[in-house]
Amino acid sequence: MKTQIAKLNYLRIAPRKTRLVASMIKGLSINEAEAQLLINPKRPSDAVLKLLRSAVANAKNNQKLDPEKLFVKEIRVDNGPMLKRFMPRAMGRASGIQKKSSHIILVLGEMENVKAPRFKIAKVEKVSKRVKEEMAKKSKKEKEEKEHEKTKGAESQKQVEKPGFTKKFFRRKSI
């Protein structure tokens, strides 16, 4: 079985927090792991997702592996170096702060039997500013046209509509 290894060193998030996210995707297929990471609100999920996509791209381009057959064989989160800082406290004392970092090692494996993917993940294409501005202008023109049509329709309805009994009865102010 072929494997692909990807590493992420010096991630400035505590390993304890990163392990929560990493343990969720262990053993999942790439498609399911990516879906889990996309919907997870925790901060390490962005970094782990980026690492996962990098590992899949490396497996596809360098080792010619089929991305649909890949799964997360192993993911390990280790302690990185700690930055030690101090916080001033009462009576001239100082207490220590440990800013922890993580090293993540992701191992992708290739499975023999392929399951049908449960999710379809839409890739978002990057759009330049110029294209966004053109799309905004088009949508603005369309909105103006719809409003213009609505006002025309409303004027014709007002002429046809006659005030009924309920409208007169529930009127707030008398004439």
Helices and strands as residue ranges (DSSP letters): E 3-11, H 15-25, H 30-39, H 44-61, G 67-69, E 70-79, E 83-88, G 90-92, E 94-99, E 102-110, H 129-160, H 165-169
